[in-house]
Amino acid sequence: MLHYEWVRGSSTKKEINNQNVLFLHGLLGSGKNLRTFAKRLIKVHPHLSVLLLDARGHGLSPGSTLEPPHTISNCAVDVIKTVQQLNLVGKNSPIGVVGHSFGGRIALEYLHQTRLDAEGIVSPPKTTWLLDTVPGNAHSSVSEVFRSISSIPIPIKSRKDLIHDLTNHHGVSPEIATWMTTNLVPSTGGGYKFLFDLEVGNQILEDFQTQDFYSLLEDIEDANCNTKDTIRVDLVRGGKNKAWTKEIIAKFSNFKQDFFSMHVLPNAGHWVHVDDLDGLIKLLHQRFMENE
């Protein structure tokens, strides 16, 4: 079972209700990275409850002890099993799932698996949001960060030392280096260690290139055409993220508008929920209003 945290709106009861939304973080992150975002969403929609999840090998979720291989598909299986153990099934199934970057890849797999599940224990979400989730291989900068942190001696003396090492010895941007300090926890005997399983993270990163992003969407769209229960997929891209090439964007043009929509936040980079949270909340607000 994955580690989780509830963020509840003022009008929701403590017991399980049928207005739950899953939030899935990016690679080398954890659910707490999306806590502020979740609080802003339920401020607008106080009837919602947001379930923040730590993916396998991230945050407080187990890593190498979970059944291999460590793939995006199995990360989605973890989410489904956790949802089942929390009894969020049938009419109580999450109505939405929101994933940032790597979390968006899990969200797509989660939608695919629940949509095509013959048993239908967990119903597919009505709305799925992919936040700056770029199909294909991970950007080269991601691999560089992995190589850099793999060479950092553990324990780490201080957060300042980590920032100094990453920026001065490995060429990591100050923004990324500072963000990496949020993944530090006290190490036995003093100093700090990372709050993720680097080996699991590396295996998941290798799986990026094997995920057939567009085929997953096509399968979901086909299933969507054969049922009365309409679902939607929304992709939000940061206008400043240069990883979005014309070729990648063009491949989305064949999907029907009543199933798939692409939105652009022109002033946001990869961290759309940080760079333009107001703009992102407006987009989600419109979709969740349609599902009320």
Backbone as CSV, one residue per row, in Angstrom:
resi,resn,N_x,N_y,N_z,CA_x,CA_y,CA_z,C_x,C_y,C_z
1,MET,0.848,-1.193,0.000,0.000,0.000,0.000,0.883,1.243,0.000
2,LEU,0.513,2.221,-0.810,1.287,3.449,-0.897,0.986,4.358,0.292
3,HIS,1.973,5.187,0.632,1.738,6.196,1.651,0.812,7.255,1.075
4,TYR,-0.103,7.752,1.913,-1.068,8.737,1.422,-1.357,9.785,2.489
5,GLU,-1.940,10.870,2.037,-2.348,11.960,2.920,-3.622,12.572,2.351
6,TRP,-4.602,12.792,3.213,-5.850,13.426,2.792,-5.771,14.938,2.958
7,VAL,-6.293,15.653,1.985,-6.532,17.092,2.102,-8.014,17.276,1.826
8,ARG,-8.770,17.675,2.841,-10.223,17.709,2.727,-10.766,19.130,2.696
9,GLY,-11.864,19.286,1.968,-12.553,20.562,1.915,-13.402,20.769,3.157
10,SER,-13.811,22.009,3.389,-14.557,22.354,4.602,-15.944,21.741,4.640
11,SER,-16.485,21.387,3.475,-17.850,20.856,3.445,-17.888,19.336,3.341
12,THR,-16.713,18.679,3.381,-16.692,17.220,3.292,-16.686,16.616,4.682
13,LYS,-17.266,15.448,4.790,-17.279,14.730,6.051,-16.000,13.927,6.199
14,LYS,-15.693,13.519,7.403,-14.486,12.738,7.640,-14.578,11.354,7.023
15,GLU,-15.801,10.822,6.940,-15.930,9.508,6.342,-15.789,9.601,4.828
16,ILE,-15.604,8.471,4.195,-15.409,8.416,2.751,-16.621,8.994,2.041
17,ASN,-16.396,9.810,1.040,-17.470,10.313,0.199,-17.117,10.019,-1.247
18,ASN,-18.021,10.300,-2.152,-17.786,9.932,-3.544,-17.257,11.088,-4.386
19,GLN,-16.598,12.045,-3.763,-16.030,13.176,-4.484,-14.537,13.281,-4.180
20,ASN,-13.826,12.205,-4.482,-12.397,12.147,-4.204,-11.578,12.324,-5.470
21,VAL,-10.435,12.990,-5.341,-9.529,13.231,-6.457,-8.130,12.783,-6.056
22,LEU,-7.458,12.044,-6.941,-6.089,11.592,-6.692,-5.101,12.605,-7.241
23,PHE,-4.056,12.898,-6.477,-2.965,13.754,-6.927,-1.680,12.923,-6.956
24,LEU,-0.981,12.942,-8.089,0.225,12.143,-8.280,1.393,13.060,-8.646
25,HIS,2.469,12.953,-7.902,3.617,13.844,-8.021,4.573,13.428,-9.140
26,GLY,5.588,14.248,-9.351,6.590,13.978,-10.378,7.733,13.109,-9.875
27,LEU,8.627,12.751,-10.773,9.761,11.889,-10.465,10.662,12.536,-9.413
28,LEU,11.083,11.745,-8.437,11.934,12.157,-7.319,11.240,13.140,-6.379
29,GLY,9.916,13.222,-6.500,9.155,14.084,-5.604,8.366,13.256,-4.608
30,SER,7.326,13.852,-4.052,6.437,13.149,-3.134,5.111,13.894,-3.100
31,GLY,4.128,13.281,-2.471,2.810,13.888,-2.446,2.792,15.273,-1.834
32,LYS,3.671,15.527,-0.877,3.658,16.823,-0.201,3.990,17.970,-1.159
33,ASN,4.640,17.666,-2.295,4.945,18.701,-3.283,3.671,19.333,-3.847
34,LEU,2.549,18.595,-3.774,1.290,19.066,-4.363,0.288,19.511,-3.297
35,ARG,0.738,19.642,-2.063,-0.171,19.970,-0.960,-0.801,21.352,-1.123
36,THR,0.011,22.345,-1.475,-0.512,23.704,-1.666,-1.513,23.744,-2.812
37,PHE,-1.177,23.060,-3.892,-2.065,22.947,-5.047,-3.396,22.321,-4.628
38,ALA,-3.341,21.247,-3.852,-4.557,20.564,-3.404,-5.424,21.484,-2.548
39,LYS,-4.798,22.228,-1.662,-5.547,23.129,-0.784,-6.245,24.227,-1.582
40,ARG,-5.590,24.692,-2.629,-6.210,25.715,-3.472,-7.405,25.154,-4.234
41,LEU,-7.301,23.905,-4.684,-8.413,23.307,-5.425,-9.637,23.134,-4.526
42,ILE,-9.445,22.627,-3.312,-10.602,22.396,-2.456,-11.141,23.697,-1.863
43,LYS,-10.357,24.765,-1.942,-10.886,26.067,-1.527,-11.954,26.511,-2.512
44,VAL,-11.760,26.178,-3.778,-12.728,26.495,-4.823,-13.858,25.472,-4.847
45,HIS,-13.504,24.197,-4.549,-14.485,23.103,-4.540,-14.437,22.400,-3.181
46,PRO,-15.037,23.009,-2.155,-14.931,22.455,-0.793,-15.605,21.105,-0.604
47,HIS,-16.380,20.654,-1.600,-17.015,19.332,-1.492,-16.042,18.215,-1.862
48,LEU,-14.867,18.583,-2.395,-13.885,17.584,-2.809,-12.958,17.196,-1.664
49,SER,-12.405,15.991,-1.774,-11.300,15.554,-0.921,-10.176,15.106,-1.844
50,VAL,-8.962,15.548,-1.568,-7.810,15.204,-2.394,-6.947,14.190,-1.662
51,LEU,-6.606,13.113,-2.363,-5.745,12.079,-1.811,-4.364,12.219,-2.441
52,LEU,-3.393,12.673,-1.639,-2.013,12.808,-2.092,-1.307,11.466,-1.910
53,LEU,-0.723,10.953,-2.965,-0.063,9.647,-2.906,1.431,9.775,-3.179
54,ASP,2.227,8.976,-2.495,3.653,8.840,-2.790,3.830,7.609,-3.674
55,ALA,4.371,7.781,-4.869,4.600,6.648,-5.765,5.634,5.702,-5.168
56,ARG,5.679,4.473,-5.665,6.646,3.488,-5.153,8.067,4.042,-5.207
57,GLY,8.787,3.845,-4.124,10.163,4.318,-4.062,10.297,5.809,-3.837
58,HIS,9.188,6.497,-3.585,9.197,7.937,-3.371,8.542,8.270,-2.032
59,GLY,8.976,9.364,-1.426,8.382,9.778,-0.168,8.452,8.675,0.866
60,LEU,7.316,8.380,1.473,7.258,7.367,2.517,6.705,6.041,2.019
61,SER,6.556,5.904,0.707,6.102,4.628,0.149,7.268,3.670,0.006
62,PRO,6.997,2.364,0.109,8.076,1.382,-0.070,8.602,1.408,-1.492
63,GLY,9.825,0.927,-1.657,10.438,0.917,-2.983,10.813,-0.466,-3.441
64,SER,12.042,-0.870,-3.137,12.571,-2.145,-3.615,11.818,-3.340,-3.061
65,THR,11.049,-3.141,-1.981,10.300,-4.258,-1.410,9.032,-4.560,-2.202
66,LEU,8.603,-3.638,-3.054,7.426,-3.889,-3.881,7.798,-4.784,-5.054
67,GLU,6.809,-5.485,-5.550,7.049,-6.461,-6.609,7.577,-5.792,-7.874
68,PRO,8.743,-6.234,-8.370,9.267,-5.691,-9.621,8.483,-6.262,-10.806
69,PRO,8.681,-5.703,-12.000,9.615,-4.618,-12.311,9.068,-3.256,-11.881
70,HIS,9.962,-2.295,-11.739,9.572,-0.951,-11.332,9.258,-0.141,-12.590
71,THR,8.024,-0.276,-13.033,7.570,0.360,-14.266,6.443,1.344,-13.970
72,ILE,6.124,2.155,-14.971,5.013,3.102,-14.830,3.705,2.347,-14.684
73,SER,3.577,1.246,-15.434,2.363,0.444,-15.353,2.168,-0.106,-13.949
74,ASN,3.231,-0.604,-13.336,3.124,-1.139,-11.982,2.906,-0.034,-10.946
75,CYS,3.388,1.171,-11.253,3.085,2.308,-10.375,1.576,2.555,-10.352
76,ALA,0.937,2.399,-11.524,-0.521,2.558,-11.600,-1.232,1.433,-10.851
77,VAL,-0.680,0.225,-10.932,-1.241,-0.905,-10.182,-1.197,-0.603,-8.688
78,ASP,-0.086,-0.014,-8.231,0.039,0.374,-6.818,-1.089,1.317,-6.417
79,VAL,-1.380,2.284,-7.291,-2.431,3.259,-7.004,-3.780,2.559,-6.900
80,ILE,-4.060,1.661,-7.838,-5.331,0.937,-7.834,-5.472,0.098,-6.567
81,LYS,-4.402,-0.602,-6.175,-4.449,-1.422,-4.964,-4.678,-0.555,-3.724
82,THR,-4.047,0.611,-3.685,-4.224,1.514,-2.548,-5.650,2.030,-2.487
83,VAL,-6.181,2.407,-3.639,-7.562,2.876,-3.722,-8.516,1.787,-3.236
84,GLN,-8.253,0.552,-3.623,-9.103,-0.559,-3.185,-9.018,-0.766,-1.681
85,GLN,-7.806,-0.693,-1.132,-7.637,-0.902,0.307,-8.294,0.210,1.118
86,LEU,-8.428,1.383,0.518,-9.115,2.496,1.183,-10.621,2.452,0.925
87,ASN,-11.057,1.399,0.224,-12.477,1.194,-0.098,-13.039,2.298,-0.988
88,LEU,-12.193,2.882,-1.812,-12.644,3.880,-2.784,-12.991,3.159,-4.078
89,VAL,-14.041,2.365,-4.011,-14.438,1.523,-5.134,-15.905,1.788,-5.472
90,GLY,-16.325,1.246,-6.627,-17.714,1.426,-7.028,-18.083,2.887,-7.105
91,LYS,-19.186,3.255,-6.453,-19.640,4.650,-6.504,-18.704,5.585,-5.745
92,ASN,-17.836,5.034,-4.901,-16.875,5.849,-4.154,-15.531,5.980,-4.861
93,SER,-15.436,5.447,-6.073,-14.181,5.551,-6.836,-13.834,7.017,-7.066
94,PRO,-12.551,7.351,-7.098,-12.144,8.742,-7.355,-12.748,9.263,-8.653
95,ILE,-13.292,10.471,-8.601,-13.907,11.060,-9.800,-12.871,11.718,-10.704
96,GLY,-11.677,11.970,-10.155,-10.644,12.619,-10.942,-9.258,12.190,-10.505
97,VAL,-8.302,12.338,-11.413,-6.903,12.075,-11.093,-6.073,13.154,-11.776
98,VAL,-5.152,13.728,-11.018,-4.302,14.812,-11.494,-2.853,14.404,-11.280
99,GLY,-2.069,14.383,-12.357,-0.673,13.975,-12.245,0.268,14.966,-12.887
100,HIS,1.327,15.304,-12.177,2.330,16.214,-12.732,3.495,15.433,-13.303
101,SER,3.833,15.680,-14.563,4.991,15.087,-15.220,4.941,13.560,-15.155
102,PHE,5.844,12.930,-14.428,5.814,11.483,-14.240,4.481,11.036,-13.648
103,GLY,3.922,11.847,-12.754,2.618,11.537,-12.180,1.529,11.492,-13.234
104,GLY,1.686,12.307,-14.289,0.736,12.268,-15.390,0.815,10.964,-16.156
105,ARG,2.021,10.410,-16.276,2.189,9.111,-16.924,1.482,8.016,-16.119
106,ILE,1.602,8.097,-14.793,0.895,7.141,-13.943,-0.612,7.342,-14.081
107,ALA,-1.041,8.601,-14.113,-2.467,8.909,-14.227,-3.051,8.313,-15.503
108,LEU,-2.304,8.402,-16.602,-2.768,7.857,-17.873,-2.871,6.334,-17.796
109,GLU,-1.885,5.696,-17.179,-1.915,4.242,-17.005,-3.078,3.846,-16.092
110,TYR,-3.299,4.615,-15.049,-4.401,4.353,-14.123,-5.735,4.416,-14.865
111,LEU,-5.910,5.448,-15.677,-7.138,5.582,-16.458,-7.295,4.421,-17.425
112,HIS,-6.203,4.052,-18.083,-6.231,2.959,-19.062,-6.620,1.648,-18.383
113,GLN,-6.014,1.359,-17.245,-6.271,0.091,-16.572,-7.683,0.023,-15.981
114,THR,-8.166,1.114,-15.422,-9.516,1.107,-14.850,-10.572,1.144,-15.941
115,ARG,-10.265,1.790,-17.060,-11.220,1.879,-18.161,-11.428,0.527,-18.833
116,LEU,-10.375,-0.251,-18.927,-10.455,-1.522,-19.636,-10.599,-2.714,-18.694
117,ASP,-10.792,-2.442,-17.400,-10.927,-3.514,-16.418,-12.317,-4.141,-16.525
118,ALA,-12.367,-5.413,-16.871,-13.645,-6.098,-17.060,-14.433,-6.192,-15.755
119,GLU,-13.729,-6.347,-14.627,-14.410,-6.487,-13.341,-14.972,-5.157,-12.838
120,GLY,-14.278,-4.067,-13.182,-14.789,-2.751,-12.843,-14.903,-2.478,-11.357
121,ILE,-13.964,-3.005,-10.567,-14.006,-2.775,-9.119,-13.790,-1.295,-8.818
122,VAL,-12.781,-0.713,-9.477,-12.535,0.716,-9.374,-12.994,1.360,-10.676
123,SER,-13.947,2.253,-10.577,-14.452,2.919,-11.774,-13.424,3.920,-12.288
124,PRO,-13.338,4.110,-13.612,-12.384,5.077,-14.150,-12.778,6.500,-13.768
125,PRO,-11.816,7.379,-13.591,-12.136,8.770,-13.252,-12.831,9.477,-14.409
126,LYS,-13.722,10.382,-14.083,-14.422,11.140,-15.115,-13.490,12.135,-15.801
127,THR,-12.536,12.636,-15.047,-11.613,13.619,-15.601,-10.187,13.292,-15.181
128,THR,-9.272,13.325,-16.135,-7.859,13.043,-15.896,-7.036,14.217,-16.398
129,TRP,-6.162,14.718,-15.546,-5.340,15.877,-15.889,-3.864,15.486,-15.922
130,LEU,-3.222,15.775,-17.036,-1.803,15.512,-17.217,-1.085,16.862,-17.233
131,LEU,-0.345,17.155,-16.186,0.281,18.470,-16.035,1.711,18.454,-16.556
132,ASP,1.912,19.049,-17.700,3.197,19.132,-18.376,3.874,17.768,-18.465
133,THR,3.080,16.780,-18.833,3.575,15.418,-19.043,3.929,15.269,-20.507
134,VAL,5.224,15.256,-20.815,5.704,15.197,-22.194,5.913,13.736,-22.595
135,PRO,5.266,13.276,-23.672,5.440,11.874,-24.100,6.874,11.581,-24.530
136,GLY,7.199,10.293,-24.603,8.519,9.886,-25.085,9.556,9.836,-23.988
137,ASN,10.813,9.908,-24.386,11.912,9.846,-23.429,11.915,11.056,-22.509
138,ALA,12.418,10.845,-21.324,12.571,11.963,-20.401,13.604,12.943,-20.958
139,HIS,13.442,14.209,-20.624,14.394,15.223,-21.066,15.790,14.883,-20.544
140,SER,16.795,15.210,-21.311,18.175,14.870,-20.941,18.569,15.440,-19.581
141,SER,17.965,16.562,-19.215,18.290,17.185,-17.928,17.890,16.284,-16.760
142,VAL,16.845,15.465,-16.962,16.404,14.561,-15.905,17.473,13.503,-15.646
143,SER,17.999,12.932,-16.723,19.061,11.934,-16.593,20.298,12.536,-15.940
144,GLU,20.584,13.788,-16.267,21.740,14.458,-15.682,21.570,14.631,-14.172
145,VAL,20.346,14.947,-13.749,20.078,15.083,-12.317,20.271,13.746,-11.618
146,PHE,19.788,12.667,-12.255,19.967,11.338,-11.675,21.442,10.999,-11.510
147,ARG,22.241,11.277,-12.534,23.684,10.995,-12.456,24.332,11.818,-11.355
148,SER,23.880,13.060,-11.236,24.474,13.957,-10.250,24.200,13.500,-8.827
149,ILE,22.954,13.207,-8.526,22.616,12.828,-7.151,23.138,11.435,-6.812
150,SER,23.364,10.613,-7.855,23.929,9.278,-7.603,25.353,9.363,-7.094
151,SER,26.032,10.454,-7.422,27.432,10.604,-7.025,27.604,11.397,-5.729
152,ILE,26.499,11.852,-5.147,26.572,12.620,-3.903,26.797,11.669,-2.722
153,PRO,27.863,11.851,-1.951,28.116,10.981,-0.786,27.025,11.135,0.275
154,ILE,26.620,10.002,0.836,25.630,9.978,1.907,26.331,9.559,3.199
155,PRO,26.128,10.222,4.326,25.144,11.284,4.528,25.605,12.646,3.999
156,ILE,24.641,13.479,3.702,24.892,14.849,3.250,24.950,15.739,4.491
157,LYS,25.969,16.563,4.580,26.178,17.359,5.786,25.042,18.348,6.042
158,SER,24.654,19.071,4.989,23.611,20.085,5.168,22.942,20.372,3.836
159,ARG,21.831,21.066,3.887,21.128,21.453,2.670,21.991,22.394,1.825
160,LYS,22.704,23.276,2.488,23.582,24.209,1.773,24.682,23.451,1.034
161,ASP,25.213,22.409,1.655,26.254,21.605,1.008,25.714,20.902,-0.229
162,LEU,24.476,20.408,-0.161,23.884,19.745,-1.319,23.719,20.728,-2.468
163,ILE,23.200,21.916,-2.180,23.025,22.934,-3.225,24.368,23.303,-3.835
164,HIS,25.372,23.459,-2.988,26.710,23.827,-3.459,27.285,22.742,-4.367
165,ASP,27.183,21.485,-3.945,27.725,20.383,-4.748,27.022,20.268,-6.093
166,LEU,25.700,20.338,-6.067,24.950,20.156,-7.301,25.177,21.298,-8.295
167,THR,25.236,22.516,-7.799,25.378,23.662,-8.704,26.820,23.883,-9.159
168,ASN,27.773,23.692,-8.270,29.156,24.001,-8.599,29.937,22.826,-9.189
169,HIS,29.578,21.611,-8.818,30.339,20.450,-9.280,29.607,19.623,-10.341
170,HIS,28.272,19.832,-10.461,27.514,19.007,-11.394,26.694,19.824,-12.392
171,GLY,26.738,21.132,-12.280,26.057,21.972,-13.255,24.545,21.968,-13.173
172,VAL,24.003,21.539,-12.034,22.550,21.548,-11.848,22.100,22.973,-11.542
173,SER,20.970,23.370,-12.089,20.477,24.727,-11.879,20.182,24.959,-10.401
174,PRO,20.316,26.192,-9.934,20.026,26.500,-8.525,18.592,26.145,-8.140
175,GLU,17.652,26.298,-9.082,16.249,25.994,-8.798,16.062,24.505,-8.514
176,ILE,16.653,23.661,-9.370,16.538,22.213,-9.182,17.272,21.786,-7.912
177,ALA,18.458,22.348,-7.712,19.249,21.989,-6.531,18.505,22.338,-5.245
178,THR,17.871,23.507,-5.231,17.110,23.920,-4.056,15.917,22.996,-3.840
179,TRP,15.252,22.618,-4.954,14.111,21.711,-4.848,14.540,20.350,-4.299
180,MET,15.724,19.902,-4.666,16.209,18.600,-4.189,16.367,18.573,-2.677
181,THR,16.583,19.728,-2.054,16.726,19.758,-0.594,15.414,19.416,0.100
182,THR,14.273,19.538,-0.612,12.986,19.178,-0.006,12.846,17.674,0.126
183,ASN,13.748,16.929,-0.521,13.731,15.474,-0.453,14.718,14.922,0.569
184,LEU,15.254,15.769,1.419,16.215,15.329,2.431,15.523,15.021,3.752
185,VAL,15.974,13.948,4.391,15.493,13.588,5.734,16.712,13.242,6.581
186,PRO,16.600,13.379,7.905,17.737,13.065,8.769,18.210,11.624,8.598
187,SER,19.521,11.457,8.583,20.122,10.134,8.437,20.605,9.645,9.798
188,THR,20.521,8.352,10.012,21.008,7.780,11.263,22.495,8.094,11.442
189,GLY,22.842,8.669,12.555,24.231,9.013,12.804,24.581,10.439,12.442
190,GLY,23.584,11.189,11.970,23.827,12.590,11.618,23.772,12.846,10.135
191,GLY,23.568,14.105,9.771,23.477,14.473,8.370,22.127,14.102,7.773
192,TYR,22.089,14.060,6.430,20.831,13.809,5.735,20.997,12.743,4.649
193,LYS,19.872,12.150,4.277,19.810,11.241,3.143,18.591,11.623,2.298
194,PHE,18.506,11.058,1.093,17.385,11.370,0.215,16.151,10.549,0.589
195,LEU,14.984,11.169,0.427,13.721,10.531,0.739,13.157,9.839,-0.510
196,PHE,13.955,9.069,-1.169,13.500,8.263,-2.295,14.497,7.149,-2.528
197,ASP,14.030,6.111,-3.220,14.877,4.972,-3.553,15.431,5.228,-4.949
198,LEU,16.694,5.601,-5.014,17.292,6.000,-6.285,17.306,4.863,-7.296
199,GLU,17.490,3.637,-6.838,17.499,2.490,-7.748,16.133,2.309,-8.408
200,VAL,15.079,2.425,-7.604,13.722,2.324,-8.156,13.478,3.463,-9.141
201,GLY,13.900,4.672,-8.761,13.723,5.819,-9.643,14.415,5.641,-10.979
202,ASN,15.619,5.092,-10.956,16.359,4.857,-12.198,15.634,3.864,-13.101
203,GLN,15.083,2.801,-12.508,14.355,1.807,-13.306,13.087,2.405,-13.912
204,ILE,12.406,3.245,-13.148,11.213,3.911,-13.677,11.601,4.846,-14.816
205,LEU,12.700,5.565,-14.650,13.168,6.468,-15.697,13.457,5.715,-16.988
206,GLU,14.045,4.539,-16.878,14.330,3.715,-18.061,13.049,3.279,-18.757
207,ASP,11.970,3.182,-17.996,10.692,2.736,-18.563,9.980,3.842,-19.331
208,PHE,10.421,5.076,-19.170,9.784,6.195,-19.872,9.712,5.938,-21.377
209,GLN,10.824,5.446,-21.939,10.904,5.284,-23.387,10.011,4.157,-23.902
210,THR,9.585,3.260,-23.023,8.761,2.141,-23.469,7.266,2.437,-23.357
211,GLN,6.895,3.492,-22.644,5.477,3.804,-22.506,4.937,4.360,-23.825
212,ASP,3.952,3.672,-24.394,3.352,4.102,-25.655,2.207,5.061,-25.345
213,PHE,2.572,6.280,-25.113,1.664,7.319,-24.625,0.443,7.485,-25.528
214,TYR,0.693,7.640,-26.824,-0.394,7.913,-27.758,-1.311,6.698,-27.920
215,SER,-0.751,5.498,-27.903,-1.577,4.295,-28.026,-2.484,4.128,-26.810
216,LEU,-1.982,4.481,-25.635,-2.819,4.432,-24.439,-4.023,5.357,-24.602
217,LEU,-3.777,6.569,-25.094,-4.866,7.514,-25.320,-5.850,6.991,-26.362
218,GLU,-5.319,6.380,-27.411,-6.191,5.833,-28.462,-7.083,4.730,-27.912
219,ASP,-6.525,3.840,-27.091,-7.311,2.758,-26.490,-8.421,3.320,-25.610
220,ILE,-8.073,4.336,-24.825,-9.062,4.935,-23.925,-10.149,5.629,-24.733
221,GLU,-9.749,6.328,-25.799,-10.734,7.010,-26.646,-11.674,6.006,-27.303
222,ASP,-11.133,4.889,-27.785,-11.969,3.851,-28.403,-12.966,3.292,-27.391
223,ALA,-12.495,3.035,-26.177,-13.386,2.527,-25.134,-14.439,3.563,-24.779
224,ASN,-14.056,4.819,-24.873,-14.956,5.916,-24.544,-16.112,5.998,-25.536
225,CYS,-15.843,5.634,-26.787,-16.861,5.704,-27.836,-17.903,4.601,-27.684
226,ASN,-17.558,3.563,-26.940,-18.438,2.396,-26.821,-19.181,2.342,-25.493
227,THR,-19.268,3.462,-24.819,-19.966,3.501,-23.539,-20.687,4.828,-23.376
228,LYS,-21.680,4.844,-22.526,-22.435,6.072,-22.269,-21.728,6.961,-21.259
229,ASP,-20.823,6.380,-20.487,-20.115,7.138,-19.451,-18.923,7.870,-20.059
230,THR,-19.119,9.132,-20.371,-18.071,9.911,-21.023,-16.994,10.319,-20.024
231,ILE,-15.754,10.178,-20.443,-14.633,10.642,-19.631,-13.813,11.605,-20.475
232,ARG,-13.013,12.420,-19.789,-12.197,13.406,-20.494,-10.753,13.355,-20.007
233,VAL,-9.853,13.695,-20.916,-8.437,13.825,-20.598,-8.013,15.235,-20.979
234,ASP,-7.404,15.943,-20.047,-6.910,17.290,-20.289,-5.411,17.327,-20.054
235,LEU,-4.682,17.878,-20.999,-3.240,18.021,-20.869,-2.902,19.512,-20.790
236,VAL,-2.159,19.869,-19.764,-1.726,21.262,-19.582,-0.233,21.329,-19.787
237,ARG,0.199,22.116,-20.748,1.643,22.251,-20.972,2.124,23.649,-20.610
238,GLY,3.321,23.677,-20.059,3.941,24.957,-19.739,4.482,25.597,-21.004
239,GLY,4.059,26.802,-21.277,4.465,27.480,-22.505,5.953,27.721,-22.607
240,LYS,6.652,27.726,-21.472,8.092,27.975,-21.471,8.921,26.696,-21.508
241,ASN,8.259,25.551,-21.506,8.977,24.282,-21.539,9.307,23.932,-22.989
242,LYS,10.575,24.004,-23.342,11.004,23.780,-24.719,10.967,22.309,-25.129
243,ALA,10.682,21.423,-24.179,10.574,20.004,-24.517,9.360,19.727,-25.392
244,TRP,8.409,20.659,-25.385,7.221,20.509,-26.234,7.545,20.959,-27.657
245,THR,7.948,20.020,-28.486,8.263,20.329,-29.880,6.988,20.322,-30.724
246,LYS,7.077,20.893,-31.908,5.929,20.911,-32.821,5.503,19.491,-33.188
247,GLU,6.486,18.608,-33.319,6.187,17.221,-33.695,5.384,16.519,-32.600
248,ILE,5.773,16.731,-31.348,5.059,16.108,-30.234,3.637,16.641,-30.142
249,ILE,3.502,17.959,-30.247,2.185,18.589,-30.135,1.263,18.142,-31.263
250,ALA,1.810,18.022,-32.467,1.001,17.671,-33.637,0.343,16.304,-33.499
251,LYS,0.981,15.383,-32.783,0.438,14.030,-32.654,-0.860,13.986,-31.848
252,PHE,-1.155,15.055,-31.130,-2.389,15.093,-30.343,-3.583,15.606,-31.144
253,SER,-3.344,16.072,-32.348,-4.407,16.719,-33.123,-5.489,15.754,-33.594
254,ASN,-5.202,14.454,-33.603,-6.177,13.481,-34.107,-7.228,13.067,-33.072
255,PHE,-7.022,13.444,-31.832,-7.986,13.047,-30.807,-9.203,13.973,-30.822
256,LYS,-10.363,13.393,-30.566,-11.609,14.146,-30.614,-11.682,15.147,-29.466
257,GLN,-12.251,16.311,-29.754,-12.291,17.386,-28.775,-13.208,17.080,-27.597
258,ASP,-14.179,16.180,-27.794,-15.051,15.838,-26.673,-14.405,14.821,-25.733
259,PHE,-13.196,14.372,-26.105,-12.450,13.429,-25.274,-11.159,14.045,-24.743
260,PHE,-10.417,14.728,-25.595,-9.096,15.232,-25.228,-8.978,16.724,-25.512
261,SER,-8.372,17.438,-24.563,-8.112,18.872,-24.741,-6.705,19.190,-24.290
262,MET,-6.042,20.087,-25.032,-4.722,20.573,-24.629,-4.831,22.052,-24.287
263,HIS,-4.268,22.400,-23.135,-4.271,23.781,-22.669,-2.827,24.255,-22.525
264,VAL,-2.619,25.542,-22.664,-1.279,26.115,-22.537,-1.308,27.236,-21.507
265,LEU,-0.385,27.171,-20.562,-0.159,28.285,-19.634,1.125,28.963,-20.089
266,PRO,1.017,30.036,-20.858,2.173,30.625,-21.540,3.287,31.117,-20.627
267,ASN,2.965,31.492,-19.418,3.982,32.034,-18.513,4.556,30.993,-17.559
268,ALA,4.186,29.733,-17.770,4.644,28.669,-16.870,5.703,27.808,-17.534
269,GLY,6.620,27.294,-16.706,7.584,26.312,-17.169,7.055,24.929,-16.831
270,HIS,7.960,23.996,-16.540,7.551,22.621,-16.278,6.677,22.501,-15.030
271,TRP,6.959,23.300,-14.003,6.181,23.233,-12.765,4.980,24.168,-12.872
272,VAL,4.006,23.754,-13.652,2.848,24.604,-13.937,2.068,24.930,-12.672
273,HIS,2.059,23.997,-11.708,1.298,24.215,-10.477,1.999,25.187,-9.530
274,VAL,3.224,25.532,-9.845,3.971,26.523,-9.065,4.044,27.835,-9.838
275,ASP,4.336,27.750,-11.130,4.543,28.948,-11.950,3.263,29.710,-12.241
276,ASP,2.136,29.013,-12.374,0.857,29.682,-12.645,-0.277,28.895,-11.999
277,LEU,-0.288,28.875,-10.680,-1.303,28.126,-9.958,-2.698,28.708,-10.201
278,ASP,-2.791,30.024,-10.282,-4.095,30.647,-10.525,-4.668,30.198,-11.866
279,GLY,-3.830,30.223,-12.895,-4.285,29.800,-14.213,-4.683,28.344,-14.240
280,LEU,-3.927,27.509,-13.539,-4.217,26.083,-13.503,-5.527,25.812,-12.766
281,ILE,-5.748,26.493,-11.657,-6.983,26.313,-10.890,-8.195,26.694,-11.737
282,LYS,-8.072,27.744,-12.546,-9.185,28.153,-13.410,-9.537,27.053,-14.403
283,LEU,-8.519,26.385,-14.932,-8.765,25.299,-15.882,-9.477,24.135,-15.198
284,LEU,-8.981,23.733,-14.052,-9.590,22.618,-13.330,-10.993,22.967,-12.842
285,HIS,-11.180,24.210,-12.440,-12.487,24.647,-11.937,-13.568,24.416,-12.983
286,GLN,-13.292,24.772,-14.213,-14.278,24.612,-15.277,-14.657,23.141,-15.466
287,ARG,-13.669,22.264,-15.452,-13.940,20.838,-15.679,-14.685,20.224,-14.490
288,PHE,-14.287,20.569,-13.271,-14.962,19.999,-12.111,-16.384,20.534,-11.954
289,MET,-16.634,21.752,-12.443,-17.996,22.283,-12.450,-18.884,21.440,-13.351
290,GLU,-18.318,20.969,-14.459,-19.087,20.150,-15.390,-19.450,18.803,-14.778
291,ASN,-18.644,18.327,-13.818,-18.868,17.008,-13.222,-19.685,17.048,-11.935
292,GLU,-20.102,18.240,-11.515,-20.900,18.340,-10.294,-22.358,17.995,-10.571
